[in-house]
Amino acid sequence: MEDTAHQVPETGRSRRPRGGGAWSRYASALRTPKGMAAAILLVVLIGGALLAPVIFPGGYDQQARGALQGPSGAHPLGTDEFGRDILVRTVYGLRTDLSLILTAVPVSLVIGTLLGLAGYVSKPLGAVFQRVLDIILGFPGLILGIMIVLVIGTGWLALFLAIAVAGLPGFGRMARGGLLSEEQREYVLAARVLGVKRSTIMVRHILPNVVDPLLVQASVFMVIAIFIEAGLSIVGLGINPPNPSLGAMLNVGARYVQTLPSYVIGPGVMLLLLALAFTLLSDALNQAATRR
């Protein structure tokens, strides 16, 4: 009986490639035109952000003699109102945005997934968490971010919390939907009858089969997170100066757009490239997930 208990769930799990199947599917997604374009863009952007202190050892707050100078060989995007190089601050702003996105979104993914799957452990607890997620979903991301910033103040932590909390409903509801679908599968029901532990069923059979849509959702939410940061920073509720972020630079640069258009062109193009990279990545992952 013990041997059978291990064989039946494995058979049911055959609907999903085992071992390296998932990784090979994701790798194949990166070999598609969209996946390759996303990978190249992300490597360039993340590499530039990581190497910013090496490429620009003077830092983002180093001042030149002239303020609001136009583009030149020394300053390709010109200088800001304090004589600081706009290109340098744009690269450091990208570094700030990536630090937010690449930490807040995974945290939101993990917590949201756990909240969505809590119903498998306790149905009343799962129902409570779903109501909480419904309440959060009722607030647009920007409004939710403003409320968080007003409570704890501006800065990196406030933006991190705003992005992480805003993503919980999407991940939680998707995980919940996957749970309700998978727990009615024949191999899950067979595992229950044969006495397999609920934790084992969750880890080995349910969770692996809801990973694909969650990863696609995560890449989509990366784009949303970019614009949450930009939106909050544009209204003055983002990163505290003199620390740069792309949204904060757009906020200040809008005042000088008539005299120095490059002040907003630099961070604006960087935001668009970042959003484009994650959009292409989400499309590639979605195509790979639907082909499993």
N, C-alpha and C positions, 0 to 999 in steps of 0.2 A: 504493500500500500504506500509506503514511504517513497519508493522509487517512482510509482505512478504519479504521486503528487507533484513530483518535479518534472515529469514528462509532459503532462497535459498542458500546463501553462506555457511551456516552451513552444509547444505546437501552435497554441493560439497566438504566440508572439511572432510567428513567422510572417505575419502581415507587414512587419517592419524589418528591414535588413539588420542583421545582428553584427556584433563586433565592430569592424571598421566601416560597415555599410553607411551609417549616417555621416561619418567624416568624409568618406569618398564622395557622397552626394553633395556635401557642402563644398568640397574641393572642386567638383565638377561645375558647381555654380559659379565659382570664381574663374573658371576657364571660358565661360560664355562672354560675349562682347560686353554686356552690361557689367558682369562680375569683374572682368579685367579692367574696365574703365574705373569702376569703383575702387578696386584694389590699388591701382596706380595713383589715383587721386588721394586716397587715404594714406598711402605710404609717403607721398610727397608732403601732405599737410601735417601728418603726425611727426614725420622726420624733421620738417622745418621747425615745428613747435618745440620738439625735444632738444634740437640743436641751437635754439635761439641764443642761449647764453654763450655758446661757442662762436656762432656766426657774428653776433653783436655783443662783444664782451663789455662794452660801455654801459649796457643796460638800457631799459626803456625810458629812464628819466633824465638822460644826459641832454643838456641844453646846448644849442648852437648860438651864434651871435644874433642871427636874425629870426624874427617871428613871422609866421605866415608867409614864408618864402615859397615860391612856385617850385615845381619839379626841376631838379638839376642832377648833374652827375653825382654829386655828394649826397643828395637827398632825392631819390627817384620820385617820391610822392610829395615832396616839399616838407615844410616844418609847421608845427601847430602854433597856437597862440603863445606858447612858452618857449618856442624855438626847439622843440623836441622833434626828432625825425619821425614822420608819420609811418613810414614803412616799418621801422623798428617796432614802434608801438603796435602796429597792426599784427606783426608776427607774434609779439608777446600777448596781444589780445586773443589771438587764435589759441595760444597756449592755455590761457585762462578758460576759454570756452571749452576746449577739449578736456581739461581737467574736470570741469563740471559735468559734461555729457558722459564721459567714460567712467565716472564714478556714480553719479546719481541714477542713471538709467539701469545699470546692473543691480544696484540696491533696490530700486523700485521693482525690477523684474523678480528678484528673489522673494521679497516680502509680499508682493501682489500674488505670486504663484502660491505661496504658503497660505495666504488668506483664502484664495480660491479653492484650494484642495482641502481646507480644514473640514469641510462638510463630510469628507470620507471618514474622519475620525469621530466627529460628533455633528449630527445633522442640525441640532439647535444652534451650536456654535457657528456652523457654516452659514446658517440663515442670518445670524446677527452680523457676521462679517459682510455678507452681501448687502445688508441694509446700510452699513457704514460706507461701503463702496458706492452705493447708489447716492448717498448724500454727497460724497466727494464729487461724483460725476455731475451733480447738479450745478457745480461751479465751473465756469470756463477757466482754463489754465492760467490766464493772465490775472483774472480776478482772484483766484485762489492764491496766486503768488503775491499779489498786493496785500492780501490779508495776512499772509505769513510774514512778509517784510514789515508790516506795521506792528506786528506783535514782537518780533525779535530784532528788528533793525535791519539796515541794509548790509550788504557784504556777501562774501562767497558762501557762507553757511546758509544764509537765507535763500539764495538762489538754488543751492543744493537741495534744501528741503522742499522748495516750491516745485522743482522738477520731479523729485522722488515721489512726493505725495500726488502730484497731478497724474503720474503714470499708474498708480495703484489700481484704479477702476478697470482700465483696459486689460492689464495683466490678470487681475483677479477674476474678471468675468470670463476671459478666454480660458483660463485654467479651470474654472467651474464648469464651463460648457464642455470642455474636453473630458472632465471627470464624469459628468452625467452620461456622456456618450460611451466612454470606455468601460464604466463599471457594469454595463449591460451586455458586454461582449461575452460570448460563450466561454472563452478561456478564463475570464475573470470569475464567472459564475462557477466553473468547474474547479478552479483553485479554491474558492470558498468552501465548496462541498467537501473537498479533499482535506480541508483543515489547514491550508497554507495561511500563515500569519497575515493580518491586514497590512502591516508595515511592509512585508515582503511583496505583497501584491502591488502596493503603491509604488515602491521603488523599482521593481523589476518589470512591471507590466503597464501600469497606468501612466506614471510620469514620463517614461521614454516616448510614449505615443502622443504626448501633448507638447513635446519640446519644439517641434518644427513650427507650429503656428506662433508659439511664444517668441521664438527667435526672430521670426518675420515681424511680429509686433514690436519687438525691441528695436529693430533697425528703423521701422517707421517712426517710433517714438523719439528716436535720436533727432530726426528732423524737427519734430514738434518741440523738443527740448531746446534746440538751437534758437527757435523763435520765441520761446518763453523767456530765455535769457535776454535776447535782443529787445523784446517788448518791455520787460521790466527795466532794463538799462536805459532805453530811450526815454522813459518817463521819469528817469532819475532815481530809480529804486534798485539799482544793480550794484556792481562792484564799486567800492569806495575809491575815489581818486587819492593819489596819482596812479594807482594800479589800473592797467588798461584792460578793457574787454571790447569785443567788436561792437556790441550794442552801445556801450558807453561812448565809444568813439563816434558812432553815428549820431548819438544825442548831441555831443558837443559840435561835431562837424556840420550839423544842420544849420548852425548859426553863421557859418562862414562859407556856405555852399556857393554863394554868388561870387565871392572873391577867390576861393580856393576849392574848386570842385573835387580835386584829388583827395581832399580830407575825408569825404564820404565815399568816393569811388573805391579806395583801397579796402577799407573794412567791409563795404557792401559787396564787392566782388568776392572777398574771402568767405563771407557768410553764404553767398550763393554757391560757391564751390563746395563748401562743407555740406550744405543741404543736398546738393546734387550727388555727392559721393554716397551719402547714406540712402538717398532715394534709389539710386542704381543698385546699391547693395540689397535693399529690401526687395526690389523686383527680381534680382537674381536668386535670392534665397526662396522667394515665393514660388518661382518656377521650379526650383529643385525640390521643394516640399510637395508640390502637386504631382510630381513625376514619380514619387516613391511607390 
